[in-house]
């Protein structure tokens, strides 16, 4: 028994010696830990967090007068500042309208991703992209299945962070010609 106690002590002391110890500076980080750690890219989304009054404009055809409605949104950090969760509520054509979205940065893929679901559909819109060179405009590309034509439609979503009190979301349908169709604009003013 005494032999095992001495052996255990030697092992404990031995692992602490410089021969066995590895410098934390030279030890590679665990890739799973790096993948799950919020960083500077996540911090860029901080300006979106808060309580917002929103004005929505939507277009179904080019060169037409948009429909305009009002809404409220709450955007908050979710899952330890890894994502911005948006809860959205307003009035649509058929009465009240609710939506839910997640926006975050994927460390492994090196890109921002967004998902959106709302009461107008049973689909989930996914998109991905990057901030432009200014660092204040996030551009995401996505696609959805058009219920009327059953064709896949490509989209471009743009978040323009104008100031800590104002940001603008725009969605465009990519038509494959010179000018894309702007289908949605939401102006968020901090409450």
N, C-alpha and C positions, 0 to 999 in steps of 0.2 A: 504494500500500500504506500509506504514511504517512497519507494522508487517511482511510482506514478505521480505523486505530488511533486517530487523534484523534477521529473521530466516535464510536467505541465508548467512549472515555473520557468524552466529553461526555454521552453517553446515560447512562452509569453514574452520573456525578456529578449529572446533571440529575434523574434519578429519585429521588435522595436529597434533593433540595432541597424546601423547604416547599411550593413551588408544585405539585409532583407527588406528594409523599408524603401519605398519608392517615393521620390519627391513628388509632391502634389502638383508642382509646376510642370513636370515632364509627363505626368500621367495623362493619357488622352481622356477627354470627357466621354461619358457614356452617350452614344448617339440618341438613345431614347430620351435621355434627360435634356439634351440640346433641342431635340424636336419638340418637346413639350414646354419649353421655357419662353414666356413672353419677352419680347425685346423691343428695340427701337422701332421696328416696323409696326408693331402693335400700338406703340405710343402715338404714331401718326394718326390713329383713329380717335384719339382722345377728344378732339374738337367736335365729334359727332355725338358725344355722350351728353344727355340732358333731357329736359322736357321741352317740347316744341309745339308751336302752332304751325299748321301747314296749309298752304294754298296749292290746290291741285289743278292743273290744266291738262286736258287730254284731247288728242286729235285722233280721228279714225281715217281721215282723208287729208291729203296735202292741201294747202291754201284754203283752209276752212277756219271758221271761228271755233276756238276750243271750248269744250265744256269746262266749267270752273266750279269747284266745290271746296269746302273747308274740312280740315281734319286736325287731329291731335296725335302726337307721337311721343312715346317715351323710349329713349335709347339709353341702355345701361350696360356696364361691363358684365360679362357672363363667364362663368367657369374660370375665375381667377384672372381676369383681364386678358383672356385669350381671344374672346369674341365680343363684338358689340351686338346686343340683342335689341331688336326694335319691335315694339308693340304699337300698332297703328290702328286708329279708328276714325272713320269719317262717314260722310253721306255719299252714296253713289246713286246710280239710276234706279236701283231697286230698293232703296232704303239705306240702312246702315251697312257699313263696309268695314271689315276687320282684316288686318294683315299681320304677318309675323315674319321677321327676317333675322338672319345671322350674317355678320360680316367679320372676317378675320384674316390673319396672315398665316399661311402654311410655311413653317420654317423649312421643311424638307423640300417642298416643291419651289420655294422661293417666290411665291405669288400670293396675292390677295384673292380670297374666294368669298362668294356671297350665295346665300340661298334665300328664296322668298316664297311664301305661300299665303293665299288670302281666300276670302269667301266668294270670289268670282270664279273659282276653278278648283279642280281636284289635283292639279299639277303643281310641281315644285320647280321653280325657275332657278337654275344654277348658272353662275358665271364666274369668270376668273380674269385677273389682269394685274396691272401695276399703276403706280403713281407716275405721272409725266415728269419731265425735267424740273418743273416749277415746285414740285412737292406738295402742291395744294389741289391737284386734280387727279382723282382716281378713275381710271378707265378700265371697265370690265367687259369682256365679250361672253355672250351666252347664246343659247338657242332654246326654242320651245316648239311644241307641236300645235299649229294653228287649228282650233276646233272646226272652223268653217271649211277650210281647204284640205285639212289633214296633211299639210305640208310642213316640213321643218322650216322655221323662220329663225334667222340669226339676228341677234340684238347687240347693241352697244349701250352700256349704262355708264353714266358719267356723274361722279360726285365732285362738285366744285365747292371747296371750303373757302368761302369768301372772307369770313372773320369768325371769331369765337361765338358770335351771336347769330350768324347766318350761314347756311349752306344750301346748295341747290342740287337736286337730283334730276337728271334727264335720262330718258330712254329713247333710243332710236331703233327702228327696224332697218336692217341693212338690206337694201334693195338691189345691190349689185350694179348700181349706176352712180353717176357723179354725186347726187344729193340723196342722203338717207332720209327716211320719214321720221320726223320727231313725233312720237306717240304720247309722251308723258313728260310733264315737268312738275316737280314738287319743290316749292320754296319753303324752307324750314326757318322760322324765326323763334329764337329762344324765348320761352315764357318766363 
